[in-house]
Amino acid sequence: MDKQLNGLLKWGIQNSVPPTSTSTSATAVTSTDADPSPIIPPTPAPLDQAALAALLFGGGPSDADLMKAAIEVITDTDPTNTLENKLIAFDNFEQLIEGLDNANNLETLSLWTPLLSLLEHDESELRRMAAWCVGTAVQNNAKTQERLFALGGIPTLVKLATRAGEAEGVRRKAVYALSSAVRNYQPAMDAASQAFAELGHADKGAKVDAGDMDAVDEVMNWLKQRA
């Protein structure tokens, strides 16, 4: 993606966070009883005018550009890049990959690897959003189911769905992702069964027919009860 345009997309994400106070003005927010000092709203980062011109007169970014920019924001380790910025970018990313073409384009754009790495991020909210996006990408999509399986994502999702002490929201999204990943795709179902057995859940390690929705539902309901 063009460097200027990428910067503009990042600027839009990072400055779309609403003010935390409910009463703001152009210069300052009214002070509180606890702290009499005026609360100054954060100053937006400077906007690249050349990038803005490219957006206004160049037709705007493609979905592929937006997807790459979102992942760049999410994985950016700059301390000024807040968790809230990353979650906004993740929400935008999830909406983009609801489209079949965009989900299939994850491989072309080399976005599967950074997305799956976020399943093991230290921040639970990023793990939750990563699992959500994986589930969205592979739902009713044999091509993306194959990519998730080939890249070893199934065992990681099983760990998230069954790990003691994992945040409830993370476990639930991991179950959603697994449910989408294994239905009608036997290699993923077999990988999940193997992961269950390796994690000590021998009763769930038996072979399950990925095309038998009742059998798959039984496994998923067991996971949901644990979550």
ROSE-4610 file (N, C-alpha, C; in Angstrom, 1 decimal, always signed):
// ROSE-4610
residu = [M/M/M/D/D/D/K/K/K/Q/Q/Q/L/L/L/N/N/N/G/G/G/L/L/L/L/L/L/K/K/K/W/W/W/G/G/G/I/I/I/Q/Q/Q/N/N/N/S/S/S/V/V/V/P/P/P/P/P/P/T/T/T/S/S/S/T/T/T/S/S/S/T/T/T/S/S/S/A/A/A/T/T/T/A/A/A/V/V/V/T/T/T/S/S/S/T/T/T/D/D/D/A/A/A/D/D/D/P/P/P/S/S/S/P/P/P/I/I/I/I/I/I/P/P/P/P/P/P/T/T/T/P/P/P/A/A/A/P/P/P/L/L/L/D/D/D/Q/Q/Q/A/A/A/A/A/A/L/L/L/A/A/A/A/A/A/L/L/L/L/L/L/F/F/F/G/G/G/G/G/G/G/G/G/P/P/P/S/S/S/D/D/D/A/A/A/D/D/D/L/L/L/M/M/M/K/K/K/A/A/A/A/A/A/I/I/I/E/E/E/V/V/V/I/I/I/T/T/T/D/D/D/T/T/T/D/D/D/P/P/P/T/T/T/N/N/N/T/T/T/L/L/L/E/E/E/N/N/N/K/K/K/L/L/L/I/I/I/A/A/A/F/F/F/D/D/D/N/N/N/F/F/F/E/E/E/Q/Q/Q/L/L/L/I/I/I/E/E/E/G/G/G/L/L/L/D/D/D/N/N/N/A/A/A/N/N/N/N/N/N/L/L/L/E/E/E/T/T/T/L/L/L/S/S/S/L/L/L/W/W/W/T/T/T/P/P/P/L/L/L/L/L/L/S/S/S/L/L/L/L/L/L/E/E/E/H/H/H/D/D/D/E/E/E/S/S/S/E/E/E/L/L/L/R/R/R/R/R/R/M/M/M/A/A/A/A/A/A/W/W/W/C/C/C/V/V/V/G/G/G/T/T/T/A/A/A/V/V/V/Q/Q/Q/N/N/N/N/N/N/A/A/A/K/K/K/T/T/T/Q/Q/Q/E/E/E/R/R/R/L/L/L/F/F/F/A/A/A/L/L/L/G/G/G/G/G/G/I/I/I/P/P/P/T/T/T/L/L/L/V/V/V/K/K/K/L/L/L/A/A/A/T/T/T/R/R/R/A/A/A/G/G/G/E/E/E/A/A/A/E/E/E/G/G/G/V/V/V/R/R/R/R/R/R/K/K/K/A/A/A/V/V/V/Y/Y/Y/A/A/A/L/L/L/S/S/S/S/S/S/A/A/A/V/V/V/R/R/R/N/N/N/Y/Y/Y/Q/Q/Q/P/P/P/A/A/A/M/M/M/D/D/D/A/A/A/A/A/A/S/S/S/Q/Q/Q/A/A/A/F/F/F/A/A/A/E/E/E/L/L/L/G/G/G/H/H/H/A/A/A/D/D/D/K/K/K/G/G/G/A/A/A/K/K/K/V/V/V/D/D/D/A/A/A/G/G/G/D/D/D/M/M/M/D/D/D/A/A/A/V/V/V/D/D/D/E/E/E/V/V/V/M/M/M/N/N/N/W/W/W/L/L/L/K/K/K/Q/Q/Q/R/R/R/A/A/A]
num = [1/1/1/2/2/2/3/3/3/4/4/4/5/5/5/6/6/6/7/7/7/8/8/8/9/9/9/10/10/10/11/11/11/12/12/12/13/13/13/14/14/14/15/15/15/16/16/16/17/17/17/18/18/18/19/19/19/20/20/20/21/21/21/22/22/22/23/23/23/24/24/24/25/25/25/26/26/26/27/27/27/28/28/28/29/29/29/30/30/30/31/31/31/32/32/32/33/33/33/34/34/34/35/35/35/36/36/36/37/37/37/38/38/38/39/39/39/40/40/40/41/41/41/42/42/42/43/43/43/44/44/44/45/45/45/46/46/46/47/47/47/48/48/48/49/49/49/50/50/50/51/51/51/52/52/52/53/53/53/54/54/54/55/55/55/56/56/56/57/57/57/58/58/58/59/59/59/60/60/60/61/61/61/62/62/62/63/63/63/64/64/64/65/65/65/66/66/66/67/67/67/68/68/68/69/69/69/70/70/70/71/71/71/72/72/72/73/73/73/74/74/74/75/75/75/76/76/76/77/77/77/78/78/78/79/79/79/80/80/80/81/81/81/82/82/82/83/83/83/84/84/84/85/85/85/86/86/86/87/87/87/88/88/88/89/89/89/90/90/90/91/91/91/92/92/92/93/93/93/94/94/94/95/95/95/96/96/96/97/97/97/98/98/98/99/99/99/100/100/100/101/101/101/102/102/102/103/103/103/104/104/104/105/105/105/106/106/106/107/107/107/108/108/108/109/109/109/110/110/110/111/111/111/112/112/112/113/113/113/114/114/114/115/115/115/116/116/116/117/117/117/118/118/118/119/119/119/120/120/120/121/121/121/122/122/122/123/123/123/124/124/124/125/125/125/126/126/126/127/127/127/128/128/128/129/129/129/130/130/130/131/131/131/132/132/132/133/133/133/134/134/134/135/135/135/136/136/136/137/137/137/138/138/138/139/139/139/140/140/140/141/141/141/142/142/142/143/143/143/144/144/144/145/145/145/146/146/146/147/147/147/148/148/148/149/149/149/150/150/150/151/151/151/152/152/152/153/153/153/154/154/154/155/155/155/156/156/156/157/157/157/158/158/158/159/159/159/160/160/160/161/161/161/162/162/162/163/163/163/164/164/164/165/165/165/166/166/166/167/167/167/168/168/168/169/169/169/170/170/170/171/171/171/172/172/172/173/173/173/174/174/174/175/175/175/176/176/176/177/177/177/178/178/178/179/179/179/180/180/180/181/181/181/182/182/182/183/183/183/184/184/184/185/185/185/186/186/186/187/187/187/188/188/188/189/189/189/190/190/190/191/191/191/192/192/192/193/193/193/194/194/194/195/195/195/196/196/196/197/197/197/198/198/198/199/199/199/200/200/200/201/201/201/202/202/202/203/203/203/204/204/204/205/205/205/206/206/206/207/207/207/208/208/208/209/209/209/210/210/210/211/211/211/212/212/212/213/213/213/214/214/214/215/215/215/216/216/216/217/217/217/218/218/218/219/219/219/220/220/220/221/221/221/222/222/222/223/223/223/224/224/224/225/225/225/226/226/226/227/227/227]
x = [+0.8/+0.0/+0.9/+0.4/+1.1/+1.4/+2.6/+3.0/+2.1/+1.9/+1.0/-0.4/-0.9/-2.3/-2.4/-1.4/-1.3/-1.3/-0.6/-0.5/-1.9/-2.6/-3.9/-4.9/-4.8/-5.7/-5.5/-4.2/-3.8/-4.3/-4.2/-4.6/-6.1/-6.9/-8.3/-8.7/-8.0/-8.3/-7.9/-6.7/-6.2/-6.9/-7.6/-8.3/-9.8/-10.3/-11.7/-12.2/-11.4/-11.8/-12.5/-13.8/-14.5/-14.0/-14.2/-13.7/-14.3/-13.5/-13.9/-14.9/-14.8/-15.7/-17.0/-18.1/-19.4/-19.6/-18.8/-19.0/-17.6/-17.5/-16.3/-16.6/-15.6/-15.7/-14.5/-14.4/-13.3/-12.0/-11.9/-10.7/-10.4/-11.4/-11.2/-12.5/-12.4/-13.6/-13.6/-14.8/-15.0/-14.3/-13.6/-12.9/-13.9/-13.4/-14.2/-13.9/-14.8/-14.6/-13.3/-13.0/-11.8/-10.5/-10.6/-9.4/-9.8/-9.5/-10.0/-9.3/-8.3/-7.6/-8.4/-8.4/-9.2/-8.7/-9.6/-9.2/-9.2/-8.0/-7.8/-8.0/-8.9/-9.1/-7.8/-7.5/-6.3/-6.3/-5.1/-4.9/-4.7/-5.5/-5.3/-3.9/-3.3/-2.1/-2.2/-1.1/-1.2/-1.6/-2.4/-2.9/-2.0/-1.6/-0.7/-1.6/-1.4/-2.2/-2.1/-0.9/-0.7/-1.5/-1.5/-2.3/-3.8/-4.2/-5.6/-6.0/-5.2/-5.5/-5.6/-4.7/-4.7/-6.0/-6.6/-7.8/-9.0/-9.0/-10.1/-10.2/-9.0/-9.0/-8.5/-8.1/-7.5/-8.5/-9.7/-10.7/-10.8/-9.9/-10.0/-9.3/-9.1/-8.4/-9.3/-8.7/-9.4/-9.6/-10.5/-10.7/-9.4/-8.6/-7.3/-6.4/-6.4/-5.6/-6.1/-7.4/-8.0/-7.6/-7.7/-7.3/-5.9/-5.0/-3.6/-3.3/-4.0/-3.8/-4.3/-5.4/-6.0/-5.0/-4.5/-3.5/-2.3/-1.8/-0.6/-0.9/-2.1/-2.4/-2.5/-3.1/-3.3/-1.9/-1.0/+0.3/+1.4/+1.0/+2.0/+2.3/+3.6/+4.0/+4.3/+4.2/+4.4/+3.6/+4.2/+3.4/+2.3/+2.4/+1.3/+0.1/+0.2/-0.9/-1.7/-2.8/-3.5/-4.3/-4.7/-5.5/-6.8/-7.4/-8.7/-8.5/-7.4/-7.1/-7.1/-6.4/-6.3/-7.6/-8.5/-9.8/-10.7/-10.6/-11.3/-10.8/-9.5/-9.0/-9.5/-9.5/-9.9/-11.4/-12.2/-13.6/-13.8/-13.1/-13.1/-12.7/-11.6/-11.1/-12.1/-12.8/-13.8/-15.0/-15.4/-16.5/-16.0/-14.8/-14.3/-14.3/-13.8/-13.7/-15.0/-16.1/-17.4/-17.7/-17.1/-17.2/-16.4/-16.9/-16.2/-14.9/-14.9/-13.7/-12.6/-13.0/-12.0/-11.4/-12.3/-11.8/-10.8/-11.2/-10.2/-9.0/-9.0/-7.8/-6.8/-7.2/-6.2/-4.9/-5.0/-3.8/-3.0/-3.6/-2.9/-2.2/-2.8/-2.2/-1.3/-1.1/-0.2/-0.6/-1.9/-2.5/-2.8/-2.8/-3.1/-2.1/-0.9/+0.2/+0.1/+0.0/-0.2/-1.5/-2.6/-3.9/-3.8/-3.2/-3.1/-2.2/-1.1/-0.2/-0.9/-2.0/-2.7/-3.6/-3.8/-4.5/-3.7/-2.4/-1.5/-1.0/-1.6/-1.2/-1.4/-0.6/-0.7/-2.0/-2.6/-3.8/-5.0/-5.9/-7.0/-8.0/-8.2/-9.1/-8.6/-7.3/-6.8/-6.9/-6.8/-7.0/-8.5/-9.4/-10.8/-11.1/-10.6/-10.9/-10.3/-9.1/-8.5/-9.3/-9.8/-10.6/-11.9/-12.5/-13.7/-13.5/-12.4/-12.0/-11.8/-11.1/-10.8/-12.2/-13.1/-14.4/-15.2/-15.1/-15.8/-15.2/-13.8/-13.1/-13.4/-13.6/-13.7/-15.1/-16.1/-17.5/-18.0/-18.4/-18.9/-18.0/-16.7/-15.7/-14.6/-14.7/-13.7/-12.3/-12.1/-10.8/-10.1/-10.8/-10.2/-10.1/-11.0/-10.9/-9.6/-9.3/-8.0/-6.8/-6.8/-5.7/-5.5/-6.6/-6.5/-5.9/-6.3/-5.8/-4.3/-4.0/-2.6/-1.6/-2.1/-1.2/-1.2/-1.8/-1.8/-2.6/-3.7/-4.5/-5.5/-5.8/-6.8/-6.4/-5.2/-4.7/-4.7/-4.4/-4.3/-5.7/-6.7/-8.1/-8.6/-8.2/-8.6/-8.1/-6.8/-6.2/-7.0/-7.3/-8.1/-9.4/-10.1/-11.5/-11.5/-10.4/-10.4/-9.5/-8.7/-7.7/-8.3/-7.9/-8.4/-7.9/-8.7/-8.3/-8.4/-8.7/-8.8/-10.1/-10.0/-11.2/-12.4/-13.6/-14.8/-15.0/-14.8/-15.0/-14.1/-12.9/-11.9/-12.4/-12.8/-13.2/-14.4/-15.3/-16.5/-16.3/-15.4/-15.0/-14.2/-13.4/-12.6/-13.5/-14.6/-15.6/-16.3/-16.6/-17.2/-16.3/-15.0/-14.1/-13.9/-13.9/-13.7/-15.0/-16.1/-17.4/-17.4/-17.0/-16.9/-15.8/-14.7/-13.6/-13.8/-14.5/-14.6/-15.8/-16.8/-18.0/-17.8/-18.1/-17.9/-16.5/-15.5/-14.1/-13.4/-13.3/-12.8/-11.4/-10.4/-9.1/-9.1/-9.8/-9.9/-10.6/-11.6/-12.3/-11.3/-10.6/-9.6/-8.5/-8.1/-7.0/-7.6/-8.8/-9.4/-9.5/-10.0/-10.1/-8.7/-7.7/-6.4/-5.9/-6.2/-5.8/-6.6/-7.8/-8.6/-7.9/-7.5/-6.9/-5.5/-4.8/-3.4/-3.5/-4.7/-4.9/-5.6/-5.7/-6.3/-7.8/-8.4/-9.9/-10.1/-9.8/-9.8/-11.2/-12.2/-13.6/-14.0/-13.2/-13.5/-12.5/-11.6/-10.6/-11.0/-12.2/-12.7/-13.0/-12.9/-13.2/-14.6/-14.8/-16.2/-16.3/-17.5/-17.8/-18.1/-17.2/-17.4/-18.7/-19.3/-20.5/-21.7/-21.6/-22.7/-22.9/-23.8/-24.0/-24.4/-25.1/-25.5/-24.3/-23.4/-22.2/-21.2/-21.1/-20.3/-20.9/-22.3/-23.0/-22.7/-22.6/-22.4/-21.0/-20.0/-18.7/-18.7/-19.4/-19.4/-20.2/-21.3/-22.1/-21.3/-20.5/-19.6/-18.6/-18.0/-17.1/-17.8/-19.0/-19.8/-20.1/-20.4/-20.7/-19.4/-18.3/-17.0/-16.7/-17.1/-16.8/-17.7]
y = [-1.2/+0.0/+1.2/+2.3/+3.6/+4.0/+4.5/+4.9/+6.0/+7.0/+8.1/+7.7/+6.9/+6.4/+5.5/+4.7/+3.9/+4.7/+5.8/+6.7/+7.4/+7.7/+8.3/+7.3/+6.1/+5.1/+4.9/+4.8/+4.7/+5.9/+7.1/+8.3/+8.2/+7.7/+7.6/+6.7/+5.6/+4.6/+5.2/+5.7/+6.2/+7.4/+8.2/+9.4/+9.2/+8.0/+7.8/+7.4/+7.4/+7.1/+8.2/+8.1/+9.2/+9.7/+11.0/+11.5/+10.7/+10.6/+9.8/+10.6/+11.9/+12.8/+13.0/+13.2/+13.5/+15.0/+15.8/+17.3/+17.9/+18.2/+18.7/+20.0/+20.8/+22.1/+22.1/+23.2/+23.3/+23.5/+23.9/+24.2/+23.3/+23.1/+22.3/+21.8/+20.7/+20.1/+20.7/+20.9/+21.4/+20.5/+21.1/+20.3/+19.6/+18.6/+17.8/+18.2/+17.8/+18.1/+17.5/+16.3/+15.6/+16.3/+16.8/+17.5/+18.8/+19.9/+21.2/+21.6/+20.9/+21.2/+21.0/+21.9/+21.6/+20.4/+19.6/+18.4/+18.8/+18.7/+19.1/+17.9/+18.0/+16.8/+16.6/+15.3/+15.0/+15.6/+16.1/+16.7/+15.6/+15.6/+14.6/+14.7/+13.6/+13.6/+14.4/+15.0/+15.8/+14.9/+15.5/+14.7/+15.1/+14.0/+14.2/+14.7/+16.0/+16.6/+15.9/+15.4/+14.8/+13.5/+12.8/+11.5/+11.8/+12.9/+13.3/+13.6/+14.2/+14.5/+13.2/+12.3/+11.0/+10.3/+10.4/+9.8/+10.4/+11.8/+12.5/+12.4/+12.4/+12.5/+11.3/+10.3/+9.0/+7.9/+8.1/+7.0/+6.3/+6.5/+5.9/+4.6/+4.1/+2.8/+1.6/+0.5/-0.7/-1.4/-2.5/-3.3/-4.0/-4.4/-5.0/-4.0/-2.7/-1.7/-1.5/-1.5/-1.3/-2.5/-3.7/-4.9/-4.9/-4.5/-4.5/-3.4/-2.2/-1.1/-1.5/-2.2/-2.6/-3.5/-4.5/-5.4/-4.7/-3.7/-2.9/-2.2/-1.6/-0.9/-1.9/-3.0/-4.0/-4.6/-4.8/-5.3/-4.3/-3.0/-2.0/-1.9/-2.0/-2.0/-0.7/+0.4/+1.7/+2.0/+2.4/+2.6/+3.7/+4.5/+5.5/+4.9/+3.7/+3.1/+2.3/+2.8/+2.3/+1.0/+0.3/-0.9/-0.5/+0.6/+1.0/+1.2/+1.8/+2.0/+0.6/-0.4/-1.7/-2.4/-2.2/-2.9/-2.2/-0.9/-0.3/-0.9/-1.0/-1.6/-3.0/-3.8/-5.2/-5.3/-4.4/-4.4/-4.1/-3.1/-2.8/-4.0/-4.7/-5.8/-6.9/-7.2/-8.3/-8.0/-6.7/-6.4/-6.6/-6.3/-6.5/-7.9/-8.8/-10.2/-11.0/-10.3/-10.9/-11.2/-10.5/-10.7/-11.9/-12.8/-14.0/-13.7/-12.7/-12.4/-11.9/-11.0/-10.5/-11.6/-12.5/-13.6/-14.5/-14.7/-15.5/-14.8/-13.4/-12.6/-12.6/-13.1/-13.2/-13.9/-14.9/-15.7/-14.8/-14.2/-13.4/-12.2/-11.7/-10.5/-10.9/-12.2/-12.7/-12.2/-12.3/-11.8/-12.9/-14.2/-15.3/-15.4/-15.3/-15.5/-14.5/-13.1/-12.2/-12.3/-12.7/-12.9/-14.1/-15.2/-16.4/-16.1/-15.3/-15.0/-14.2/-13.5/-12.7/-13.6/-14.8/-15.8/-16.0/-15.7/-16.0/-14.7/-13.6/-12.3/-12.3/-11.5/-11.3/-10.7/-9.8/-9.1/-9.9/-10.2/-11.1/-10.5/-9.2/-8.6/-8.8/-8.8/-9.1/-10.5/-11.4/-12.9/-13.1/-12.4/-12.6/-12.1/-11.0/-10.4/-11.3/-11.8/-12.7/-13.9/-14.5/-15.7/-15.4/-14.3/-13.8/-13.7/-13.1/-12.9/-14.2/-15.1/-16.4/-17.1/-17.1/-17.7/-17.1/-15.8/-15.1/-15.5/-15.6/-15.9/-17.3/-18.2/-19.6/-20.1/-19.3/-19.8/-20.1/-21.3/-21.8/-21.5/-21.7/-21.4/-22.4/-23.4/-24.5/-24.0/-22.9/-22.4/-21.9/-21.1/-20.6/-21.6/-22.6/-23.7/-24.4/-24.6/-25.3/-24.5/-23.2/-22.4/-22.4/-22.3/-22.3/-23.7/-24.8/-26.1/-26.2/-25.8/-25.9/-25.1/-24.0/-23.2/-23.5/-24.6/-25.1/-24.3/-23.7/-22.9/-23.6/-24.9/-25.6/-25.9/-26.5/-26.8/-25.5/-24.4/-23.1/-22.7/-22.9/-22.6/-23.6/-24.8/-25.8/-25.4/-25.0/-24.5/-23.4/-22.4/-21.2/-21.6/-22.5/-22.9/-23.8/-24.4/-25.3/-24.9/-23.9/-23.5/-23.0/-23.5/-23.1/-21.7/-20.8/-19.4/-18.5/-19.0/-18.1/-17.3/-16.0/-15.2/-15.8/-15.6/-16.2/-15.7/-14.5/-13.9/-14.6/-14.8/-15.5/-16.9/-17.7/-19.0/-19.1/-18.2/-18.3/-18.0/-17.1/-16.8/-17.9/-18.6/-19.7/-20.9/-21.1/-22.1/-21.7/-20.5/-20.0/-20.3/-20.0/-20.2/-21.7/-22.5/-24.0/-24.5/-24.1/-24.5/-24.2/-23.0/-22.7/-23.4/-23.7/-24.3/-25.8/-26.5/-28.0/-28.5/-27.7/-28.2/-28.5/-29.7/-30.1/-30.1/-30.0/-30.1/-31.1/-32.3/-33.4/-33.2/-32.7/-32.6/-31.7/-30.6/-29.7/-30.4/-31.2/-31.9/-33.0/-33.6/-34.6/-34.0/-32.8/-32.0/-31.6/-31.2/-30.8/-32.0/-33.1/-34.3/-34.7/-34.7/-35.0/-34.0/-32.7/-31.7/-32.0/-32.3/-32.7/-33.8/-34.9/-36.0/-35.6/-34.8/-34.4/-33.5/-32.8/-32.0/-32.7/-34.0/-34.8/-35.0/-34.6/-34.9/-36.1/-37.2/-38.4/-38.8/-38.4/-38.7/-37.9/-36.8/-36.0/-36.3/-37.3/-37.5/-38.5/-39.1/-40.0/-39.3/-40.1/-39.5/-39.0/-37.9/-37.3/-37.0/-37.3/-37.1/-35.6/-34.8/-33.4/-33.0/-34.0/-33.7/-34.1/-34.6/-34.9/-33.8/-32.9/-31.7/-32.0/-33.0/-33.4/-33.8/-34.5/-34.9/-33.7/-32.9/-31.7/-30.8/-30.6/-29.8/-30.4/-31.7/-32.3/-31.8/-31.8/-31.4/-29.9/-29.1/-27.6/-27.3/-28.0/-27.8/-28.1/-29.1/-29.5/-28.3/-27.8/-26.6/-25.4/-25.1/-24.0/-24.1/-25.3/-25.5/-25.2/-25.5/-25.3/-23.8/-23.1/-21.6/-20.8]
z = [+0.0/+0.0/+0.0/-0.6/-0.6/+0.8/+1.1/+2.5/+3.0/+2.2/+2.6/+2.9/+2.1/+2.3/+3.5/+3.7/+5.0/+6.2/+6.1/+7.3/+7.5/+6.5/+6.6/+7.3/+6.8/+7.4/+8.9/+9.2/+10.7/+11.4/+10.9/+11.5/+11.8/+10.8/+11.0/+12.1/+12.2/+13.3/+14.6/+14.7/+16.0/+16.5/+15.7/+16.1/+16.1/+16.0/+16.0/+17.4/+18.4/+19.7/+20.3/+20.8/+21.3/+22.6/+22.9/+24.2/+25.3/+26.4/+27.6/+28.5/+28.3/+29.1/+28.4/+29.1/+28.5/+28.2/+28.7/+28.4/+28.0/+26.7/+26.2/+25.5/+25.4/+24.6/+23.7/+22.9/+22.0/+22.6/+23.9/+24.5/+25.7/+26.6/+27.8/+28.3/+29.1/+29.8/+31.2/+31.7/+33.0/+34.0/+35.0/+36.0/+36.9/+37.7/+38.6/+40.0/+40.9/+42.4/+42.9/+42.3/+42.8/+42.3/+41.2/+40.6/+39.9/+40.5/+39.9/+38.6/+38.2/+37.0/+35.8/+34.8/+33.6/+32.8/+32.2/+31.5/+30.0/+29.5/+28.1/+27.2/+26.2/+25.3/+24.6/+24.2/+23.5/+22.2/+21.8/+20.5/+19.4/+18.3/+17.3/+16.7/+16.2/+15.5/+14.3/+13.8/+12.6/+11.4/+10.5/+9.3/+8.1/+7.4/+6.2/+5.1/+4.7/+3.7/+2.3/+2.0/+0.7/+0.7/+1.9/+1.9/+1.8/+2.4/+2.4/+0.9/+0.2/-1.2/-2.0/-1.7/-2.4/-2.1/-0.9/-0.6/-1.3/-1.3/-1.9/-3.4/-4.0/-5.5/-6.2/-5.4/-6.0/-5.9/-5.4/-5.4/-4.1/-3.1/-1.8/-1.8/-0.6/-0.4/-0.7/-1.2/-1.4/-0.1/-0.2/+1.0/+1.4/+0.5/+0.8/+1.5/+1.1/+1.8/+3.2/+3.4/+4.7/+5.6/+5.1/+5.9/+6.3/+5.4/+5.8/+6.8/+6.6/+7.6/+8.9/+9.0/+10.3/+11.0/+10.3/+11.0/+11.4/+10.6/+11.0/+12.3/+12.5/+13.7/+14.9/+14.7/+15.7/+16.2/+15.3/+15.7/+16.0/+15.8/+16.1/+17.6/+18.0/+19.4/+19.9/+19.2/+19.7/+20.9/+22.0/+23.3/+23.2/+22.2/+22.0/+21.3/+20.8/+20.1/+21.1/+21.6/+22.7/+22.3/+23.4/+23.2/+22.5/+22.9/+22.3/+20.8/+20.4/+18.9/+18.2/+18.9/+18.3/+18.2/+19.2/+19.2/+18.1/+17.9/+16.8/+15.5/+15.3/+14.1/+13.9/+15.0/+14.9/+14.5/+15.1/+14.7/+13.2/+12.7/+11.3/+10.4/+10.9/+10.2/+10.1/+11.3/+11.3/+10.3/+10.3/+9.3/+7.9/+7.6/+6.2/+5.8/+6.7/+6.3/+6.4/+6.7/+6.6/+5.1/+4.2/+2.8/+2.4/+1.6/+1.1/+0.4/-0.5/-1.3/-0.3/+0.6/+1.5/+2.4/+2.9/+3.7/+2.9/+1.6/+0.8/+0.5/+0.6/+0.3/+1.4/+2.6/+3.7/+3.3/+2.6/+2.1/+1.2/+0.2/-0.8/-0.1/+0.9/+1.6/+2.7/+2.9/+3.9/+5.3/+5.6/+6.9/+7.8/+7.3/+8.2/+9.4/+9.0/+10.1/+11.2/+10.9/+12.0/+12.7/+12.0/+12.7/+13.7/+13.3/+14.2/+15.3/+15.1/+16.2/+17.3/+17.0/+18.0/+18.9/+18.5/+19.4/+20.6/+20.6/+21.8/+22.4/+22.1/+22.6/+24.1/+24.8/+26.3/+26.7/+25.8/+26.1/+25.7/+26.7/+26.5/+25.4/+25.4/+24.5/+23.0/+22.8/+21.5/+21.1/+22.1/+21.8/+21.5/+22.2/+21.9/+20.5/+20.1/+18.8/+17.7/+17.9/+16.9/+16.7/+17.8/+17.7/+16.9/+17.2/+16.5/+15.0/+14.7/+13.3/+12.5/+13.2/+12.6/+12.4/+13.3/+13.1/+12.0/+11.9/+10.8/+9.4/+9.4/+8.1/+7.6/+8.5/+8.0/+8.0/+8.3/+8.4/+7.0/+6.8/+5.5/+4.3/+4.5/+3.5/+3.6/+2.6/+2.6/+2.4/+1.6/+1.3/+2.5/+3.3/+4.5/+5.6/+5.6/+6.6/+6.4/+5.1/+4.7/+5.2/+5.0/+5.4/+6.9/+7.6/+9.1/+9.6/+9.0/+9.3/+9.0/+7.7/+7.2/+8.1/+8.6/+9.4/+10.9/+11.2/+12.6/+13.6/+13.1/+14.0/+14.9/+14.5/+15.3/+16.7/+16.9/+18.3/+19.2/+18.6/+19.4/+19.8/+18.9/+19.3/+20.4/+20.3/+21.3/+22.7/+22.7/+24.0/+24.5/+23.7/+24.2/+24.7/+24.0/+24.4/+25.7/+26.0/+27.2/+28.3/+28.1/+29.1/+30.4/+31.5/+32.8/+33.1/+33.5/+33.8/+32.7/+31.5/+30.3/+30.5/+30.0/+30.1/+29.3/+29.9/+29.3/+27.9/+27.7/+26.3/+25.3/+25.7/+24.8/+24.5/+25.6/+25.4/+24.5/+24.6/+23.8/+22.3/+22.1/+20.7/+20.1/+20.9/+20.4/+20.1/+20.9/+20.5/+19.2/+19.0/+17.8/+16.6/+16.8/+15.7/+15.4/+16.4/+16.2/+15.5/+15.9/+15.3/+13.8/+13.5/+12.1/+11.3/+12.0/+11.3/+11.0/+11.9/+11.7/+10.9/+10.8/+10.2/+8.7/+8.3/+6.9/+6.4/+7.4/+7.0/+7.9/+7.4/+8.3/+8.8/+8.0/+8.5/+9.8/+9.8/+11.0/+12.2/+11.9/+13.0/+13.6/+12.7/+13.2/+14.1/+13.6/+14.4/+15.7/+15.8/+17.0/+18.0/+17.5/+18.3/+18.9/+18.0/+18.5/+19.6/+19.4/+20.4/+21.7/+21.6/+22.9/+23.6/+22.9/+23.5/+24.1/+23.4/+23.9/+25.2/+25.3/+26.5/+27.6/+27.5/+28.6/+28.5/+27.4/+27.3/+26.4/+26.9/+26.1/+25.6/+26.3/+25.9/+24.6/+24.4/+23.2/+22.1/+22.3/+21.3/+20.2/+20.4/+19.4/+18.1/+17.0/+15.7/+15.5/+15.0/+14.8/+13.4/+12.8/+11.4/+11.3/+10.5/+10.4/+9.7/+8.9/+8.2/+9.0/+10.2/+11.1/+12.1/+11.7/+12.5/+14.0/+14.2/+15.6/+16.4/+15.8/+16.5/+16.7/+15.7/+15.9/+17.0/+17.0/+18.0/+19.4/+19.5/+20.9/+21.4/+20.6/+21.0/+21.3/+20.5/+20.7/+22.0/+22.2/+23.4/+24.7/+24.6/+25.7/+26.0/+24.9/+25.1/+25.6/+25.1/+25.6/+27.1/+27.6/+29.0/+29.8/+29.3/+30.0/+30.0/+29.0/+28.8/+29.8]
